[in-house]
Amino acid sequence: MAMNSALVRVPGTGEVSLAPADTPEPADPIAPLAAPWVGLGLSTPDGTTLARKVEKEGTEHWQQLTPARYIYKSQELTVASVFQETKGEVLSAYFGGMKFAAVGTSTPKVYRAEISSIPKGDVRALCVDWIDTVSDTEVYHHRLYLPRAEVSETEDAQWGRSQEARWGMKFSALAPPKGKTYIAVWLTDDPAVLFGAPAVTTGALDVITEDQPRGK
């Protein structure tokens, strides 16, 4: 067993962005996302929560108690965050595609939106970006791309004078279109993701292996 503190990653900053469903995968994890991608802006210090849930059930047998194999029932990949900017892109996602439009000719202008009585599908492409700045020479970029995702759950939005308006949403990955076999792609320039990744040469980082005694 080997432990290497140089491979610890801290997602120091990041952002969630949306685009029309099936917007092509970004070419790399470094270049800023261009149109039609739109960032959802500031979020609470908790950042973004990525969750993966696979439901499976073991086969049952007369002759033995241990399953011979597992049958997969479902798979769920979700991205959740609480957004702090009250703007069109955030409100549209929270309210299932709702859009504001200017009405009348008054000054200042008045903007109006309707919340539909019938929920409708609102499928988007989604990217989660985060950056770990270890030092001036070690900056690692990560980008999770979901070609098709939809808001599956919203948190209560409480409006009061003691806190900014917050918009909590959970996005769930959807089945890929014909010809695709994945629901998400992870892009990074971080060599630590490779098996047997070598230790980064960074001063004064402790590495403990099974051949080295631990300090008392």
C-alpha positions as CSV (number, residue, x, y, z in Angstrom):
1,M,0.0,0.0,0.0
2,A,1.2,3.5,-0.9
3,M,-0.2,6.8,0.2
4,N,0.7,10.0,-1.7
5,S,-0.5,13.4,-0.5
6,A,0.5,14.9,-3.9
7,L,-2.6,13.1,-5.4
8,V,-5.1,14.7,-3.1
9,R,-7.5,17.0,-5.1
10,V,-9.5,19.9,-3.8
11,P,-12.1,21.4,-6.2
12,G,-11.3,24.9,-5.3
13,T,-13.6,26.6,-7.7
14,G,-16.1,25.6,-10.5
15,E,-19.3,26.2,-12.2
16,V,-22.3,24.4,-13.7
17,S,-23.2,25.3,-17.3
18,L,-26.2,24.4,-19.6
19,A,-26.7,24.2,-23.3
20,P,-29.3,22.7,-25.7
21,A,-29.6,18.9,-25.5
22,D,-27.0,17.0,-27.4
23,T,-24.7,20.0,-27.7
24,P,-21.3,18.4,-28.8
25,E,-18.8,17.4,-26.2
26,P,-16.2,20.1,-25.5
27,A,-12.8,19.4,-27.0
28,D,-10.9,19.7,-23.8
29,P,-11.3,20.5,-20.1
30,I,-9.3,23.8,-20.2
31,A,-10.8,26.1,-22.8
32,P,-13.7,28.3,-21.5
33,L,-17.1,27.1,-22.8
34,A,-18.4,29.1,-25.7
35,A,-22.0,29.6,-26.9
36,P,-24.4,28.0,-26.8
37,W,-23.1,27.0,-23.3
38,V,-24.4,29.4,-20.5
39,G,-23.0,29.3,-17.0
40,L,-25.4,29.3,-14.1
41,G,-23.1,31.4,-12.0
42,L,-22.5,31.6,-8.3
43,S,-23.5,28.7,-6.1
44,T,-23.3,28.1,-2.3
45,P,-20.0,27.1,-0.8
46,D,-21.1,23.4,-0.8
47,G,-20.4,23.5,-4.5
48,T,-21.7,20.6,-6.6
49,T,-22.7,17.1,-5.5
50,L,-22.2,14.2,-7.9
51,A,-24.1,11.0,-7.0
52,R,-24.1,7.6,-8.8
53,K,-26.6,5.0,-7.8
54,V,-26.8,1.5,-9.3
55,E,-29.6,-0.8,-8.2
56,K,-29.1,-4.5,-8.7
57,E,-30.6,-7.7,-7.4
58,G,-29.0,-11.0,-6.8
59,T,-30.5,-14.2,-8.1
60,E,-32.0,-16.6,-5.6
61,H,-31.4,-20.4,-5.6
62,W,-32.8,-23.5,-4.0
63,Q,-29.3,-25.1,-3.6
64,Q,-27.4,-22.1,-2.2
65,L,-27.8,-18.8,-0.4
66,T,-25.1,-16.9,-2.3
67,P,-26.3,-15.3,-5.6
68,A,-24.8,-16.7,-8.8
69,R,-25.0,-13.4,-10.5
70,Y,-26.6,-10.0,-10.2
71,I,-29.4,-8.5,-12.4
72,Y,-29.1,-4.8,-12.9
73,K,-32.3,-2.9,-12.3
74,S,-31.4,0.8,-12.7
75,Q,-28.6,3.3,-12.9
76,E,-28.8,7.0,-11.8
77,L,-26.2,9.7,-12.2
78,T,-27.1,13.1,-10.7
79,V,-25.6,16.5,-10.4
80,A,-26.9,18.8,-7.6
81,S,-26.1,22.4,-6.7
82,V,-27.7,25.4,-5.0
83,F,-27.5,28.5,-7.2
84,Q,-27.4,32.0,-5.9
85,E,-28.0,34.2,-9.0
86,T,-31.6,35.0,-9.8
87,K,-31.4,35.3,-13.6
88,G,-33.1,33.9,-16.7
89,E,-30.9,30.8,-17.2
90,V,-31.3,29.7,-13.5
91,L,-35.1,30.4,-13.3
92,S,-35.7,28.7,-16.7
93,A,-34.0,25.5,-15.4
94,Y,-35.8,25.6,-12.0
95,F,-39.3,26.1,-13.5
96,G,-38.9,23.6,-16.4
97,G,-38.1,25.8,-19.3
98,M,-40.0,29.0,-18.2
99,K,-38.9,32.1,-20.1
100,F,-39.5,35.8,-19.4
101,A,-40.4,38.3,-22.1
102,A,-40.9,42.0,-22.1
103,V,-44.5,43.2,-22.1
104,G,-46.0,46.7,-22.8
105,T,-44.0,49.8,-23.5
106,S,-43.6,51.1,-20.0
107,T,-40.3,52.4,-18.7
108,P,-38.7,50.7,-16.9
109,K,-39.6,47.6,-18.8
110,V,-41.8,44.9,-17.4
111,Y,-41.0,41.2,-17.9
112,R,-43.5,38.4,-17.6
113,A,-43.3,34.6,-17.5
114,E,-45.9,31.9,-17.1
115,I,-45.5,28.8,-14.9
116,S,-47.3,26.1,-16.9
117,S,-50.0,24.0,-15.2
118,I,-48.7,21.0,-17.1
119,P,-45.1,20.0,-16.4
120,K,-43.1,19.6,-19.6
121,G,-39.8,18.0,-20.4
122,D,-36.8,20.3,-20.4
123,V,-33.8,18.3,-21.6
124,R,-30.4,20.1,-21.6
125,A,-26.7,19.3,-22.0
126,L,-24.8,20.0,-18.8
127,C,-21.1,20.6,-17.9
128,V,-19.6,20.7,-14.4
129,D,-16.2,22.4,-14.4
130,W,-13.8,22.5,-11.4
131,I,-10.2,23.5,-11.0
132,D,-7.6,22.5,-8.4
133,T,-4.8,25.0,-8.1
134,V,-2.1,23.1,-6.2
135,S,0.6,25.6,-7.0
136,D,1.7,28.1,-9.7
137,T,2.9,25.1,-11.8
138,E,0.2,22.6,-10.9
139,V,-3.2,23.6,-12.0
140,Y,-5.6,20.7,-12.9
141,H,-8.9,21.1,-14.8
142,H,-11.8,18.7,-14.6
143,R,-15.0,18.8,-16.8
144,L,-17.9,16.4,-16.5
145,Y,-20.1,16.5,-19.6
146,L,-23.7,15.1,-19.7
147,P,-25.1,15.2,-23.3
148,R,-28.7,14.9,-22.0
149,A,-29.9,15.8,-18.5
150,E,-33.1,17.1,-16.9
151,V,-34.0,18.7,-13.6
152,S,-35.4,15.8,-11.5
153,E,-35.8,17.5,-8.2
154,T,-35.9,21.1,-6.9
155,E,-35.4,22.4,-3.4
156,D,-37.7,24.8,-1.7
157,A,-36.8,28.4,-2.5
158,Q,-37.2,30.6,0.6
159,W,-37.3,34.4,0.2
160,G,-36.4,36.5,3.2
161,R,-34.2,39.4,4.2
162,S,-31.7,37.3,6.1
163,Q,-30.4,35.3,3.1
164,E,-30.1,35.7,-0.7
165,A,-32.6,33.9,-2.9
166,R,-31.3,30.3,-3.6
167,W,-32.3,27.9,-6.3
168,G,-31.5,24.3,-5.5
169,M,-31.7,21.8,-8.3
170,K,-30.8,18.2,-9.0
171,F,-30.1,17.2,-12.6
172,S,-30.4,13.6,-13.7
173,A,-28.6,12.1,-16.7
174,L,-30.9,10.7,-19.3
175,A,-30.4,7.7,-21.6
176,P,-28.2,8.5,-24.6
177,P,-29.5,9.1,-28.1
178,K,-29.2,6.4,-30.8
179,G,-25.6,5.5,-31.5
180,K,-24.2,6.6,-28.1
181,T,-23.4,4.2,-25.3
182,Y,-22.5,6.6,-22.4
183,I,-24.5,9.0,-20.2
184,A,-21.5,11.2,-19.2
185,V,-17.9,11.9,-20.2
186,W,-15.1,13.1,-17.8
187,L,-12.4,15.3,-19.3
188,T,-9.2,16.3,-17.4
189,D,-5.6,17.2,-17.8
190,D,-4.7,15.6,-14.4
191,P,-2.4,12.6,-14.8
192,A,-3.4,11.4,-11.3
193,V,-6.4,9.7,-12.9
194,L,-4.2,7.2,-14.7
195,F,-3.4,3.8,-13.1
196,G,0.0,3.9,-11.5
197,A,0.2,7.7,-11.8
198,P,3.7,8.9,-10.7
199,A,4.1,11.2,-7.8
200,V,4.2,14.9,-8.7
201,T,7.6,16.4,-7.8
202,T,6.4,18.9,-5.2
203,G,8.5,20.0,-2.3
204,A,7.9,18.7,1.2
205,L,5.0,16.4,0.4
206,D,4.9,13.3,2.5
207,V,4.7,9.9,0.9
208,I,4.3,6.8,3.1
209,T,4.7,3.3,1.7
210,E,4.5,-0.1,3.4
211,D,8.3,-0.2,3.5
212,Q,8.6,3.0,5.4
213,P,7.9,3.2,9.2
214,R,5.3,5.7,10.3
215,G,6.4,8.5,12.6
216,K,5.4,8.3,16.3
